[in-house]
Amino acid sequence: MSHVAAAATSTNFGNVAGKRLGLKKYAGESVKSGNIIVKQNGSVFHPGKNTYMSKTYSIHAKTDGVVQFRRMTGFKRGQFYIDVVESE
């Protein structure tokens, strides 16, 4: 009998499908209400005007319009916000 426990193999790690996170709509693109703009883990981007965040941290459009990104200054310095502005 062996005096030392056998080590586990690490051959079964890997080959995992990606989570398909990231930007789905870019600045200047038109969106309809309910469209996903960003899929993310955690609140990297925050919802701004005419957008909302779901419980999986995805940001959706509330209304039809055009996507805009902005970066806050001052107290909330460095935070990214996503807005949907009505197209003209």
RAWO-V541567 format. One record per residue. N is the residue number from 1. RES is the residue in three letters. PHI is phi in degrees with one decimal (* if undefined). PSI is psi in radians with two decimals (none if undefined). OMEGA is omega in radians with two decimals (999 if undefined). Layout:
n=N res=RES phi=PHI psi=PSI omega=OMEGA
n=N res=RES phi=PHI psi=PSI omega=OMEGA
//
This chain:
n=1 res=MET phi=* psi=2.59 omega=-3.12
n=2 res=SER phi=-80.5 psi=2.56 omega=3.11
n=3 res=HIS phi=-91.5 psi=-0.22 omega=-3.07
n=4 res=VAL phi=-120.7 psi=2.39 omega=3.11
n=5 res=ALA phi=-69.0 psi=2.53 omega=-3.14
n=6 res=ALA phi=-72.1 psi=2.52 omega=3.13
n=7 res=ALA phi=-79.3 psi=2.60 omega=3.11
n=8 res=ALA phi=-76.5 psi=2.61 omega=3.10
n=9 res=THR phi=-90.1 psi=2.65 omega=-3.13
n=10 res=SER phi=-114.4 psi=0.60 omega=-3.11
n=11 res=THR phi=-83.2 psi=-0.33 omega=-3.07
n=12 res=ASN phi=-90.1 psi=0.00 omega=3.11
n=13 res=PHE phi=-86.4 psi=2.52 omega=-3.14
n=14 res=GLY phi=106.0 psi=-3.04 omega=-3.10
n=15 res=ASN phi=53.6 psi=0.81 omega=3.13
n=16 res=VAL phi=-107.0 psi=2.35 omega=-3.14
n=17 res=ALA phi=-66.8 psi=2.55 omega=3.11
n=18 res=GLY phi=-69.2 psi=2.80 omega=-3.08
n=19 res=LYS phi=-90.4 psi=-0.05 omega=3.10
n=20 res=ARG phi=59.0 psi=0.77 omega=3.12
n=21 res=LEU phi=-87.3 psi=2.89 omega=3.04
n=22 res=GLY phi=123.1 psi=-3.00 omega=-3.13
n=23 res=LEU phi=-74.5 psi=2.32 omega=3.08
n=24 res=LYS phi=-104.8 psi=-0.50 omega=3.07
n=25 res=LYS phi=-129.4 psi=2.42 omega=-3.08
n=26 res=TYR phi=-103.7 psi=2.98 omega=-3.13
n=27 res=ALA phi=-60.9 psi=2.33 omega=-3.13
n=28 res=GLY phi=91.7 psi=-0.19 omega=3.12
n=29 res=GLU phi=-81.8 psi=2.52 omega=3.11
n=30 res=SER phi=-85.0 psi=2.50 omega=-3.14
n=31 res=VAL phi=-131.4 psi=2.71 omega=3.01
n=32 res=LYS phi=-103.7 psi=2.84 omega=-3.11
n=33 res=SER phi=-63.4 psi=2.35 omega=-3.12
n=34 res=GLY phi=95.3 psi=-0.23 omega=3.13
n=35 res=ASN phi=-65.6 psi=2.49 omega=3.07
n=36 res=ILE phi=-81.2 psi=2.26 omega=3.11
n=37 res=ILE phi=-98.6 psi=-0.75 omega=-3.13
n=38 res=VAL phi=-140.0 psi=2.39 omega=2.92
n=39 res=LYS phi=-111.1 psi=2.24 omega=-3.01
n=40 res=GLN phi=-150.9 psi=2.81 omega=2.99
n=41 res=ASN phi=-104.3 psi=2.03 omega=-3.05
n=42 res=GLY phi=82.4 psi=3.00 omega=-3.06
n=43 res=SER phi=-97.1 psi=1.31 omega=3.03
n=44 res=VAL phi=-72.5 psi=-0.87 omega=3.03
n=45 res=PHE phi=-101.5 psi=2.52 omega=-3.12
n=46 res=HIS phi=-112.6 psi=2.60 omega=3.12
n=47 res=PRO phi=-72.9 psi=2.38 omega=3.11
n=48 res=GLY phi=-111.5 psi=-2.39 omega=-3.11
n=49 res=LYS phi=-71.7 psi=2.32 omega=3.08
n=50 res=ASN phi=59.9 psi=0.51 omega=3.05
n=51 res=THR phi=-134.3 psi=2.81 omega=3.07
n=52 res=TYR phi=-145.2 psi=2.77 omega=-3.11
n=53 res=MET phi=-107.9 psi=2.30 omega=3.10
n=54 res=SER phi=-85.2 psi=3.09 omega=-3.08
n=55 res=LYS phi=-72.6 psi=-0.22 omega=3.03
n=56 res=THR phi=-96.3 psi=0.27 omega=3.12
n=57 res=TYR phi=69.6 psi=0.19 omega=3.05
n=58 res=SER phi=-75.4 psi=2.50 omega=3.12
n=59 res=ILE phi=-105.2 psi=2.23 omega=-3.08
n=60 res=HIS phi=-116.8 psi=2.77 omega=3.07
n=61 res=ALA phi=-88.0 psi=2.35 omega=3.07
n=62 res=LYS phi=-83.8 psi=-0.61 omega=-3.08
n=63 res=THR phi=-130.4 psi=2.96 omega=3.03
n=64 res=ASP phi=-73.8 psi=2.53 omega=3.12
n=65 res=GLY phi=166.1 psi=-2.71 omega=-3.08
n=66 res=VAL phi=-120.2 psi=2.42 omega=-3.10
n=67 res=VAL phi=-78.3 psi=2.38 omega=3.03
n=68 res=GLN phi=-134.4 psi=2.51 omega=3.08
n=69 res=PHE phi=-111.5 psi=2.53 omega=3.05
n=70 res=ARG phi=-144.4 psi=2.67 omega=3.14
n=71 res=ARG phi=-117.2 psi=2.24 omega=-3.05
n=72 res=MET phi=-75.5 psi=2.63 omega=3.02
n=73 res=THR phi=-122.1 psi=2.88 omega=3.12
n=74 res=GLY phi=85.8 psi=-2.28 omega=-3.04
n=75 res=PHE phi=-62.1 psi=-0.76 omega=-3.14
n=76 res=LYS phi=-99.0 psi=0.75 omega=-3.03
n=77 res=ARG phi=-59.2 psi=2.27 omega=3.05
n=78 res=GLY phi=92.8 psi=-0.15 omega=3.14
n=79 res=GLN phi=-80.1 psi=2.43 omega=3.12
n=80 res=PHE phi=-96.7 psi=2.31 omega=3.10
n=81 res=TYR phi=-120.4 psi=2.59 omega=3.13
n=82 res=ILE phi=-117.8 psi=2.23 omega=3.13
n=83 res=ASP phi=-118.1 psi=2.70 omega=2.95
n=84 res=VAL phi=-119.3 psi=2.01 omega=-3.09
n=85 res=VAL phi=-104.4 psi=2.40 omega=-3.13
n=86 res=GLU phi=-62.9 psi=2.34 omega=-3.13
n=87 res=SER phi=-77.1 psi=2.61 omega=-3.08
n=88 res=GLU phi=-94.8 psi=none omega=999
//
